[in-house]
Amino acid sequence: MSIYNFVSLGGMAVLLGLAWIFSSNRRRVNLRVVAWGVGLQALFALFVFRVPAGAAVFLFVNRVVVSLLDAAGAGSRFVFGRLALPPGQTGPAGESSLGFILAFQAFPTIVFFSALMSILYFWRIMPLIIRGFARVFTGLMRLSGAESLCAASNIFVGVESVLTIRPHLEKMTRSELCTVLTAGMATVASNVLALYVFCLREQFPNIAGHLVSASILSAPAALVTSKLLLPETGEPETLGTAVQPHYEREGSLFEAIIKGADSGMKLILGIVGLLLAVLGLVAVVDLVLGALGGRINELAGWSADWSLKGLLGYFFYPFALLMGVPAEDAMVVAGIVGERTVATEVAGYQDLAAALAAGSIRHLRSAVIATYALCGFAHVASLAIFVGGAAALAPARTRDLSSVGLRALAAATLACLLTACVAGVCLTESSILLGGGP
C-alpha cells in the first residue's frame, strides 16, 4: 500500500464527517446504516480489487460489456455507415472512420442496451437480481423495504426505478423520499453506462468493469449519505419488510424489445436536449465570467481561471486530494468532477477521455478514481428530472420532494466521492485492474 491509499481512507472519514456535520438531526443518525453501508462497500471493493477471483469476475464483466458494445455497433453501422465506425476501424468496403462522433457511435448503444434490459425484465432475471440486493440492504441496514428496493433498482436502471415502488410513494417519509432521490442521482443506468464505456474504452480498456463496479458501490454509499444528511425521524410503512418490485410485464418477447428500443430512443432525445441546453447555457455563463474575471485578473495581477469549470475545479480541488488523487493530477480531476455538477456526467467522461488522450492525467490511479467519482447522475439537470418524475407518480408529495431535492443532490455528490475514496483505498499499482491504461 502507498500513502495515497491512506489518504483515500482519510478522505472517507472526512466525507462522512461532513455529511454528519450538515445533518438535519445529528442525534437521530442511524449508525447501523453507516456501518453496514461502508462495510458493504469495503467488502465488495476488496473482493474486486484484492481477491484474484474478484479480479477475474471484474475482467469477465468487462469483456462481456465490450463484446455487447461491438454487437450493438452492427445496427448503427448498417444505419449510419462510415459515420458509425469508431476511430481506427474500416468498414467492409474499405471505408475508413471519420473519427469519434458521439451521435452516431455512442448514442445508438443506448437503444441496444435498453432493449437488452427490457428482455431481462421480461425473462424475470432483472427483478430477481434487484430483489436480492434489496433484501441485503433491508436486512443488514434495517431500512424500509421500499427505499431499499429503489436503491437496488438504481444499480441497473435510471429514473424509471421509481416505478418499482410506485404503490408506496404516497406514504413514504421525507427521509425515504430523500433516499429515493439520492439513490437515483448517485448511480447510473446500465443503458447509459454503455455510452461512457464507448467514450473511454480507447484510452481505458478496462473501463467497463470499473463502471459496473462503481454503480454497485454507489448504491450503499447513497443510503449512507442520505441517512446522514436527512436521518429517519418517522415510522416507514415498510420498515424491515421485503417489498416486491412493481412493474408491468410485456405480453411477449417481441413487445419487450419494441418497448425497450422505444425507451432508448426517448432517452437519447432527452440526453441530446440536456446537452444542447446545458452546454449552451454554460457557454453563456463562461462568457460573462470570462469578461468579469479577465478584468479582475488584470487589476489584481492574477491568472485565475474564471470559467465555470475552472471555478468548480477550485471548489473540488480539496476533494480530489482527499480521494487520493496525486497532486499533479488533482486540478485536472477536480475540474472534470466539478464540471459534472452543471454540465452532466456525459461531458465529464468526454473530458476525461480527452485528458487521457492528451496526457494531461499522468497517473492511471487518477483516471480510475475520476471514473468512480463521475459515475452518477449527481447534477442539477437530473435533480429536476428525478423530482419531476417522482412528483408525477405521487402528486401529493410534490412539496416534500422539492424540499428535500437539494439535500438529496448534496448526498448524491458525497456518495459518488465516497465511492471514489473506497476505490482509492483498495487500488494499488500492482493491481491487474490497472492493465491496459494510458
C-alpha positions as CSV (number, residue, x, y, z in Angstrom):
1,M,0.0,0.0,0.0
2,S,1.1,3.5,-0.7
3,I,0.5,6.8,1.0
4,Y,-2.3,7.5,-1.4
5,N,-4.3,4.5,-0.1
6,F,-4.2,6.0,3.4
7,V,-5.1,9.4,2.0
8,S,-8.2,7.9,0.4
9,L,-9.1,6.2,3.7
10,G,-8.8,9.6,5.5
11,G,-11.0,11.1,2.7
12,M,-13.7,8.6,3.5
13,A,-13.7,9.8,7.2
14,V,-13.8,13.4,6.1
15,L,-16.7,12.9,3.7
16,L,-18.7,11.0,6.3
17,G,-17.9,13.7,8.9
18,L,-19.1,16.4,6.5
19,A,-22.4,14.6,6.0
20,W,-22.8,14.3,9.8
21,I,-22.0,18.0,10.4
22,F,-24.7,19.1,7.9
23,S,-27.2,16.5,9.1
24,S,-30.7,17.8,9.8
25,N,-30.8,15.8,13.0
26,R,-27.4,14.5,14.2
27,R,-28.9,12.8,17.2
28,R,-31.1,10.6,15.0
29,V,-28.4,9.3,12.8
30,N,-28.6,5.5,12.5
31,L,-25.1,4.2,13.0
32,R,-26.1,0.8,11.8
33,V,-26.9,2.2,8.4
34,V,-23.5,4.0,8.2
35,A,-21.5,0.9,9.5
36,W,-23.2,-1.6,7.2
37,G,-23.2,0.8,4.2
38,V,-19.5,1.5,4.4
39,G,-18.9,-2.2,5.3
40,L,-20.7,-3.4,2.2
41,Q,-18.7,-1.0,0.0
42,A,-15.4,-2.2,1.6
43,L,-16.2,-5.9,1.2
44,F,-17.2,-5.5,-2.4
45,A,-14.2,-3.3,-3.3
46,L,-11.8,-5.7,-1.6
47,F,-13.3,-8.6,-3.5
48,V,-12.9,-6.8,-6.8
49,F,-9.5,-5.2,-6.3
50,R,-7.7,-7.6,-3.9
51,V,-9.1,-11.1,-4.4
52,P,-7.9,-12.9,-7.6
53,A,-11.3,-14.4,-8.1
54,G,-12.9,-11.0,-7.8
55,A,-10.5,-9.5,-10.3
56,A,-11.3,-12.4,-12.7
57,V,-15.0,-11.7,-12.4
58,F,-14.3,-8.0,-13.0
59,L,-12.4,-8.7,-16.2
60,F,-15.0,-11.1,-17.3
61,V,-17.7,-8.5,-16.9
62,N,-15.5,-6.0,-18.8
63,R,-15.1,-8.5,-21.7
64,V,-18.9,-9.1,-21.8
65,V,-19.8,-5.4,-21.9
66,V,-17.2,-4.7,-24.6
67,S,-18.5,-7.7,-26.6
68,L,-22.0,-6.4,-26.3
69,L,-20.9,-3.0,-27.4
70,D,-19.3,-4.5,-30.5
71,A,-22.6,-6.3,-31.2
72,A,-24.5,-3.1,-30.7
73,G,-22.4,-1.4,-33.3
74,A,-23.8,-3.7,-36.0
75,G,-27.1,-1.9,-36.1
76,S,-25.5,1.6,-36.1
77,R,-23.1,0.7,-38.9
78,F,-25.9,-0.6,-41.0
79,V,-28.0,2.6,-40.4
80,F,-25.2,5.2,-40.4
81,G,-22.4,3.6,-42.5
82,R,-18.9,5.0,-42.0
83,L,-20.2,7.7,-39.6
84,A,-20.7,4.8,-37.1
85,L,-17.1,3.5,-37.5
86,P,-15.0,4.1,-34.3
87,P,-11.6,5.7,-34.8
88,G,-9.1,3.4,-36.4
89,Q,-11.6,1.0,-37.9
90,T,-12.5,0.3,-41.5
91,G,-15.8,-0.8,-43.0
92,P,-16.5,-3.9,-45.2
93,A,-15.9,-1.8,-48.3
94,G,-12.6,-0.5,-47.1
95,E,-14.0,2.9,-46.0
96,S,-12.2,4.5,-43.1
97,S,-13.6,6.0,-39.9
98,L,-14.2,9.8,-39.8
99,G,-13.3,9.9,-36.2
100,F,-15.3,9.7,-33.0
101,I,-18.9,11.1,-33.5
102,L,-21.0,10.9,-30.3
103,A,-24.3,10.9,-32.0
104,F,-23.6,8.1,-34.5
105,Q,-21.3,5.9,-32.5
106,A,-22.1,6.2,-28.8
107,F,-25.8,7.1,-28.6
108,P,-27.0,4.1,-30.6
109,T,-25.7,1.8,-27.9
110,I,-28.3,3.2,-25.6
111,V,-31.1,1.8,-27.8
112,F,-29.4,-1.6,-27.8
113,F,-28.9,-1.8,-24.1
114,S,-32.4,-0.5,-23.3
115,A,-33.8,-3.4,-25.4
116,L,-31.5,-5.8,-23.7
117,M,-32.6,-4.7,-20.2
118,S,-36.2,-5.0,-21.3
119,I,-35.6,-8.6,-22.3
120,L,-34.0,-9.3,-18.9
121,Y,-37.1,-7.8,-17.3
122,F,-39.4,-9.9,-19.4
123,W,-37.5,-13.1,-18.5
124,R,-37.8,-12.1,-14.8
125,I,-34.0,-12.1,-14.4
126,M,-33.6,-8.5,-13.5
127,P,-36.4,-8.4,-10.9
128,L,-34.8,-11.4,-9.2
129,I,-31.4,-9.7,-9.0
130,I,-32.9,-6.4,-7.8
131,R,-34.9,-8.3,-5.0
132,G,-31.6,-9.9,-3.9
133,F,-29.8,-6.6,-3.5
134,A,-32.9,-5.0,-1.8
135,R,-33.1,-7.8,0.8
136,V,-29.4,-7.3,1.6
137,F,-30.0,-3.6,2.2
138,T,-33.2,-4.1,4.2
139,G,-31.9,-7.0,6.3
140,L,-28.4,-5.6,7.2
141,M,-29.1,-1.9,7.4
142,R,-32.7,-2.1,8.8
143,L,-34.1,0.2,6.2
144,S,-37.6,0.2,4.7
145,G,-38.2,-2.3,2.0
146,A,-39.4,0.4,-0.4
147,E,-36.3,2.6,-0.3
148,S,-34.0,-0.5,-0.3
149,L,-35.8,-1.7,-3.4
150,C,-35.5,1.6,-5.1
151,A,-31.7,1.8,-4.3
152,A,-31.2,-1.7,-5.6
153,S,-33.1,-0.9,-8.8
154,N,-30.9,2.2,-9.5
155,I,-27.9,-0.1,-9.8
156,F,-29.4,-1.2,-13.2
157,V,-31.9,1.4,-14.3
158,G,-32.4,5.2,-14.1
159,V,-35.4,7.4,-13.3
160,E,-37.7,4.5,-14.1
161,S,-36.6,2.8,-10.9
162,V,-39.2,5.0,-9.1
163,L,-41.9,2.9,-10.9
164,T,-40.8,-0.2,-8.9
165,I,-42.1,1.4,-5.7
166,R,-45.0,3.4,-7.2
167,P,-47.6,1.9,-4.7
168,H,-45.6,3.2,-1.7
169,L,-44.6,6.7,-2.8
170,E,-47.6,8.5,-1.3
171,K,-46.9,7.1,2.2
172,M,-43.1,7.4,2.3
173,T,-41.4,9.6,4.9
174,R,-39.4,12.7,3.9
175,S,-36.2,10.7,4.8
176,E,-37.3,7.9,2.5
177,L,-38.1,10.3,-0.3
178,C,-34.6,11.9,0.1
179,T,-33.1,8.4,-0.2
180,V,-35.1,7.6,-3.3
181,L,-33.8,10.8,-5.0
182,T,-30.2,10.3,-3.7
183,A,-30.0,6.7,-5.0
184,G,-31.2,7.9,-8.4
185,M,-28.6,10.6,-8.7
186,A,-25.7,8.7,-7.1
187,T,-25.9,5.8,-9.6
188,V,-26.2,5.4,-13.4
189,A,-28.4,3.3,-15.6
190,S,-26.9,0.4,-17.4
191,N,-28.0,1.6,-20.8
192,V,-26.3,5.0,-20.3
193,L,-23.2,3.2,-18.8
194,A,-22.6,1.8,-22.2
195,L,-22.3,5.3,-23.5
196,Y,-19.5,6.1,-21.1
197,V,-17.7,2.8,-22.0
198,F,-17.8,3.8,-25.6
199,C,-16.3,7.2,-24.9
200,L,-13.4,5.9,-22.8
201,R,-12.5,2.4,-24.0
202,E,-9.8,3.5,-26.4
203,Q,-7.8,5.2,-23.6
204,F,-9.0,3.0,-20.8
205,P,-9.6,-0.6,-21.9
206,N,-10.9,-1.9,-18.5
207,I,-13.4,1.0,-18.1
208,A,-16.5,-1.2,-18.4
209,G,-15.6,-3.3,-15.4
210,H,-14.8,-0.2,-13.4
211,L,-18.1,1.4,-14.3
212,V,-20.1,-1.7,-13.3
213,S,-18.2,-1.8,-10.0
214,A,-18.8,1.9,-9.4
215,S,-22.5,1.6,-9.9
216,I,-22.8,-1.3,-7.4
217,L,-20.6,0.5,-4.9
218,S,-22.6,3.7,-5.1
219,A,-25.9,2.2,-4.0
220,P,-24.9,1.6,-0.4
221,A,-23.0,4.9,-0.4
222,A,-26.2,6.7,-1.4
223,L,-28.0,5.0,1.5
224,V,-25.3,6.1,3.9
225,T,-25.0,9.8,2.8
226,S,-28.8,10.2,2.5
227,K,-29.4,8.9,6.0
228,L,-26.6,11.0,7.4
229,L,-27.9,14.3,5.8
230,L,-31.6,13.5,6.5
231,P,-32.0,10.8,9.2
232,E,-35.2,9.0,9.7
233,T,-37.5,10.6,12.3
234,G,-40.8,8.9,11.3
235,E,-42.0,5.4,11.0
236,P,-41.7,4.0,7.5
237,E,-44.6,1.8,6.5
238,T,-42.3,-0.9,5.0
239,L,-39.6,-0.8,7.7
240,G,-37.7,-4.1,7.7
241,T,-40.1,-5.8,5.3
242,A,-39.3,-7.1,1.8
243,V,-41.2,-5.3,-1.0
244,Q,-41.9,-6.8,-4.4
245,P,-40.9,-4.6,-7.4
246,H,-43.9,-3.1,-9.2
247,Y,-43.6,-3.3,-13.0
248,E,-45.8,-4.2,-16.0
249,R,-44.6,-7.2,-17.8
250,E,-45.0,-7.1,-21.6
251,G,-47.2,-9.7,-23.3
252,S,-44.4,-11.1,-25.5
253,L,-40.6,-11.0,-26.0
254,F,-41.0,-9.0,-29.2
255,E,-43.2,-6.4,-27.4
256,A,-40.5,-6.2,-24.8
257,I,-37.9,-5.5,-27.4
258,I,-40.0,-2.8,-29.1
259,K,-40.7,-1.0,-25.8
260,G,-37.1,-1.2,-24.8
261,A,-35.9,0.2,-28.0
262,D,-38.6,3.0,-27.8
263,S,-37.5,3.9,-24.3
264,G,-33.9,4.0,-25.5
265,M,-34.8,6.5,-28.3
266,K,-36.7,8.7,-25.8
267,L,-33.6,8.6,-23.5
268,I,-31.4,9.7,-26.4
269,L,-33.6,12.6,-27.2
270,G,-33.6,13.6,-23.5
271,I,-29.8,13.4,-23.3
272,V,-29.4,15.4,-26.6
273,G,-31.8,18.0,-25.3
274,L,-30.0,18.4,-22.0
275,L,-26.6,18.6,-23.7
276,L,-27.8,21.3,-26.1
277,A,-29.4,23.4,-23.4
278,V,-27.0,22.9,-20.6
279,L,-23.7,23.2,-22.5
280,G,-25.1,26.2,-24.3
281,L,-26.0,27.9,-21.0
282,V,-22.7,27.0,-19.6
283,A,-21.0,28.7,-22.6
284,V,-23.1,31.9,-21.9
285,V,-22.1,31.9,-18.2
286,D,-18.5,31.4,-19.2
287,L,-18.7,34.5,-21.5
288,V,-19.9,36.6,-18.6
289,L,-17.5,35.1,-16.1
290,G,-14.6,35.4,-18.5
291,A,-15.3,39.1,-19.1
292,L,-15.6,39.9,-15.3
293,G,-12.7,37.5,-14.4
294,G,-10.4,38.9,-17.1
295,R,-10.9,42.4,-15.6
296,I,-10.2,41.2,-12.1
297,N,-7.1,39.3,-13.2
298,E,-5.9,42.4,-14.9
299,L,-6.4,44.6,-11.9
300,A,-5.1,42.2,-9.3
301,G,-2.3,40.6,-11.4
302,W,-3.8,37.2,-11.1
303,S,-4.0,34.4,-13.7
304,A,-7.1,32.6,-12.3
305,D,-9.4,30.5,-14.5
306,W,-12.8,32.2,-14.3
307,S,-14.7,29.7,-16.4
308,L,-17.5,27.7,-14.7
309,K,-15.4,24.6,-15.0
310,G,-12.4,26.4,-13.5
311,L,-14.3,27.8,-10.6
312,L,-15.8,24.4,-9.8
313,G,-12.4,22.9,-10.1
314,Y,-11.1,25.2,-7.4
315,F,-14.0,24.1,-5.2
316,F,-13.5,20.4,-5.8
317,Y,-9.7,20.5,-5.6
318,P,-9.6,19.6,-1.9
319,F,-12.0,16.8,-2.6
320,A,-9.7,15.5,-5.4
321,L,-6.8,15.4,-2.9
322,L,-9.0,13.7,-0.3
323,M,-10.0,11.0,-2.8
324,G,-6.3,10.1,-3.2
325,V,-5.6,11.7,-6.5
326,P,-1.8,12.6,-6.8
327,A,-1.3,16.4,-6.5
328,E,-0.1,16.8,-10.1
329,D,-3.4,15.4,-11.4
330,A,-5.7,16.9,-8.8
331,M,-6.6,20.1,-10.5
332,V,-7.5,18.3,-13.8
333,V,-9.6,15.7,-12.0
334,A,-11.2,18.4,-9.8
335,G,-12.3,20.4,-12.9
336,I,-13.8,17.3,-14.6
337,V,-15.7,16.2,-11.4
338,G,-16.8,19.8,-10.8
339,E,-18.0,20.1,-14.4
340,R,-20.4,17.2,-13.9
341,T,-22.5,19.1,-11.4
342,V,-23.6,21.6,-14.1
343,A,-22.7,20.0,-17.5
344,T,-23.8,16.4,-16.8
345,E,-21.6,13.3,-16.5
346,V,-21.6,12.8,-20.3
347,A,-19.4,15.9,-20.7
348,G,-17.3,14.9,-17.7
349,Y,-16.5,11.5,-19.2
350,Q,-15.8,13.0,-22.6
351,D,-13.4,15.5,-21.0
352,L,-11.8,12.6,-19.0
353,A,-11.2,10.7,-22.3
354,A,-9.7,13.9,-23.8
355,A,-7.4,14.4,-20.8
356,L,-6.2,10.8,-21.0
357,A,-5.6,11.1,-24.7
358,A,-3.7,14.4,-24.3
359,G,-1.6,13.1,-21.4
360,S,-3.0,15.7,-19.0
361,I,-3.6,13.0,-16.4
362,R,-0.3,11.4,-15.6
363,H,-1.3,8.6,-13.2
364,L,-3.8,5.8,-14.1
365,R,-4.8,5.9,-10.4
366,S,-6.2,9.4,-11.0
367,A,-8.2,8.1,-14.0
368,V,-9.7,5.3,-12.1
369,I,-10.7,7.5,-9.1
370,A,-12.2,10.1,-11.5
371,T,-14.2,7.3,-13.2
372,Y,-15.7,6.3,-9.9
373,A,-16.4,9.9,-8.8
374,L,-18.2,10.7,-12.1
375,C,-20.3,7.5,-12.1
376,G,-23.6,9.1,-11.1
377,F,-26.3,11.5,-12.2
378,A,-25.4,14.0,-9.5
379,H,-26.0,17.2,-11.4
380,V,-28.6,19.9,-11.4
381,A,-30.4,18.7,-14.6
382,S,-31.0,15.2,-13.1
383,L,-32.3,16.8,-9.9
384,A,-35.2,18.3,-11.9
385,I,-35.7,15.0,-13.8
386,F,-35.9,12.8,-10.7
387,V,-38.0,15.2,-8.6
388,G,-40.3,15.8,-11.6
389,G,-40.6,12.0,-12.3
390,A,-41.4,11.1,-8.7
391,A,-43.8,14.0,-8.4
392,A,-45.7,12.9,-11.5
393,L,-46.3,9.5,-9.8
394,A,-47.2,11.0,-6.4
395,P,-48.5,14.5,-6.9
396,A,-49.5,14.9,-3.3
397,R,-45.8,14.6,-2.3
398,T,-44.5,17.3,-4.7
399,R,-43.8,19.8,-1.9
400,D,-41.9,17.2,0.1
401,L,-39.9,16.1,-2.9
402,S,-39.0,19.6,-3.8
403,S,-38.0,20.4,-0.2
404,V,-35.5,17.5,0.1
405,G,-34.2,17.9,-3.5
406,L,-31.1,20.0,-2.9
407,R,-30.2,17.9,0.2
408,A,-30.5,14.7,-2.0
409,L,-28.2,16.3,-4.7
410,A,-25.6,17.0,-2.0
411,A,-26.0,13.5,-0.6
412,A,-25.6,12.0,-4.2
413,T,-22.4,14.1,-4.8
414,L,-21.0,12.9,-1.5
415,A,-21.9,9.3,-2.3
416,C,-20.0,9.5,-5.6
417,L,-17.0,11.0,-3.9
418,L,-17.2,8.3,-1.1
419,T,-17.3,5.6,-3.8
420,A,-14.2,7.1,-5.4
421,C,-12.4,7.1,-2.0
422,V,-13.3,3.4,-1.4
423,A,-11.8,2.6,-4.8
424,G,-8.7,4.7,-3.9
425,V,-8.2,2.7,-0.7
426,C,-8.2,-0.6,-2.4
427,L,-6.4,0.3,-5.6
428,T,-2.7,-0.5,-5.7
429,E,-0.1,0.0,-8.5
430,S,0.3,-3.8,-8.8
431,S,-3.4,-4.4,-9.4
432,I,-4.2,-6.2,-12.6
433,L,-7.2,-4.0,-12.9
434,L,-4.9,-1.2,-14.0
435,G,-3.7,-3.1,-17.0
436,G,-4.0,-1.5,-20.4
437,G,-4.1,2.1,-19.2
438,P,-2.6,5.2,-20.7
